[in-house]
Amino acid sequence: MSKFKRFISYAKDFKGYFALNVTFNILGVIFTMIGMSTMMPLIEILFKSDISQINDFLAPNPHLDFSREFLEYEVNHWFAGMIDGASSFNEGKKEALYKICMLISGAFLFKNLFLYLAQFFLAPIRNGMIAKLRNDVYKKMLRLPVSFFNNEKKGDLMSRMTNDVGQIEWGMVSLQKIVREPIQIIVFIYGLLFISVKLTLVVLLLLPITAIVVSIIGKGLKRTSKKAQGKLGQVLSVVEESITAVKVIKGFAVEKIFTKDFEEHNQRFYTLTNRQIRKRTASSPISETIGIGVFALVMWVGGNIVFDSENGLSGSTLITYLAFMWGLLAPLKSITASLNALQVAYVSLERVDEILDADEKNEMETGGVEINGFEDKIELTNVRFKYEEEEVLKGINLNFEKGKTYALVGESGSGKSTLADLVPRFNDVTDGVIKVDGKDVREINIQSLRRLTGIVTQDSILFNDTVRQNLSLGVEDVSDEDFTKALKIANAYDFVSELDHGIDSVIGEGGGKLSGGQRQRLCIARAVLLNPPLLILDEATSALDTASEKLVQEALEKVMEGRTAIVIAHRLSTIRNADKIVVLDKGNIAEEGSHDELFAKQGHYYKLCNLQNIK
């Protein structure tokens, strides 16, 4: 259970609630035992039919030590005294019955009150620990490098954040039972030993059989649960991909293919969950059957002891013993079910821990030099980078001087986007060094480094919020004049003004209420509002129609004025005026220079221009 250590550590903020929970659980168990203990005087009252049966108990208790015999005599002595003071034998029995019934009612009233209070104070522990876990998982996901998400399915991550955390929450309930039930077991075993050591030894020798059976079932349940949780992640991944690509699915009329694929995943999940539920539910009837067998054996052995007139138990004491034993079987059964639930929770905790233990790769390091801009240049010296075994960049030497525009061009897979991602440290170089004004980027505080950069990607990334909130991402105390200025620079002011609520209009998930060109211009306005000294434009116009591209290109030209810009482009017409064009080929710099210089060389760039009919 070492995996639970991190989760249990969350409980330190709820020590007071935990102490109250344990206290009320103990009180609840005590009053449960008191309520069951009243079985003995109740049976004595109901089955004693002759006053001669109690006359012997009018004398003081001959048993001086606190023992089972002492209590038996005290019960009969109390009953005898009440009969002796009553007008008749039956009246005495009725009075005793009334008092016993009141005692039973009071005991179980307090038992339920204390167990409710235990649950009452458990609620903030349970919900608080789960809330902390969710917060930690979410914060961790935001701290992880971009490369982590390239290797993980979004649906599986969502499954871990929701379903797996939910399973851990149920495990928390089971863990609470595992804390509470042993208290009840200890109390009842003490009561059983107090009444009869011989009978209790029979119980204790046979109960391990239940533990062995439960252990075997639990191991199988853990294996099945791990497969089921993984398959649920695949099911959710298929759903997430299908929703994202619904236009493509419909456009190619492949609904049946995707439906079949989903049904296959879902059928496998259905099979695994059936197996999981069957294994989980099997332990309870098996353990109960074994328990009833033990119970029957104890009744037989105990009945024979009662028949022993010299050293035997009284019938009422045996019934009380059996009531205690039944009270013992209930928490044992509960622990059995709880252990199985913990097996499922353990699997979920392992899946969540894969996120919490993932390497952040210096993504959130707090040290380093704080910078607010750069004055000279960003310098790449012999920069190499590889994804696992594949080397993508092979010794890049390049300078990005302040105030100039640089275009990275080349065929797909040549390393353009990878090179741009190294500057804000979305990935770290495998070899070589990147410097900002002579400072190694690995020595610069990563958050201040990224604040230097405004990024506009091919995919317009917007949030289901207002235009105002989308534009002010990462910027505080923005005036309406600043918003207006940024929108005008991005050629977005006119269409934003026509929205129902203007800048306070909600634009839908991913900006779905806007056109592609409008979404991209809002992304540009967001970069303008950030006012970064370095701008990275990654295929910012490639997904737009001609009219939208013209508006966006005009906006980009305004934005790039006076800033250092790194432009990644397939449409070479958009970067002819760049101060320097860098042509990448299979991870190497093939050429670099202005449009006219490279075109005149008739090399790689010249061939790319001919493909797009650019002269």
Secondary structure, 3 states (H helix, E strand, C coil): CCCHHHHHHHHHHHHHHHHHHHHHHHHHHHHHHHHHHCHHHHHHHHHCCCHHHCHHHCCCCCCCCCCHHHHHHHHHHHHHHHHHHCCCHHHHHHHHHHHHHHHHHHHHHHHHHHHHHHHHHHHHHHHHHHHHHHHHHHHHHHHCCHHHHHCCCHHHHHHHHHHHHHHHHHHHHHHHHHHHHHHHHHHHHHHHHHHCHHHHHHHHHHCHHHHHHHHHHHHHHHHHHHHHHHHHHHHHHHHHHHHHCHHHHHHCCCHHHHHHHHHHHHHHHHHHHHHHHHHHHHHHHHHHHHHHHHHHHHHHHHHHHHHCCCCCCCHHHHHHHHHHHHHHHHHHHHHHHHHHHHHHHHHHHHHHHHHHCCCCCCCCCCCCECCCCCCCEEEEEEEEEEECCEEEEEEEEEEEECCCEEEEECCCCCCHHHHHHHCCCCCCCCEEEEEECCEEHHHECHHHHHCCEEEEECCCCCCCCEHHHHHCCCCCCCCHHHHHHHHHHCCCHHHHHCCCCHHHCECCHHHCCCCHHHHHHHHHHHHHHHCCCEEEEECCCCCCCHHHHHHHHHHHHHHHCCCEEEEECCCHHHHCCCCEEEEEECCEEEEEECHHHHHHHCCHHHHHHHHCCCC
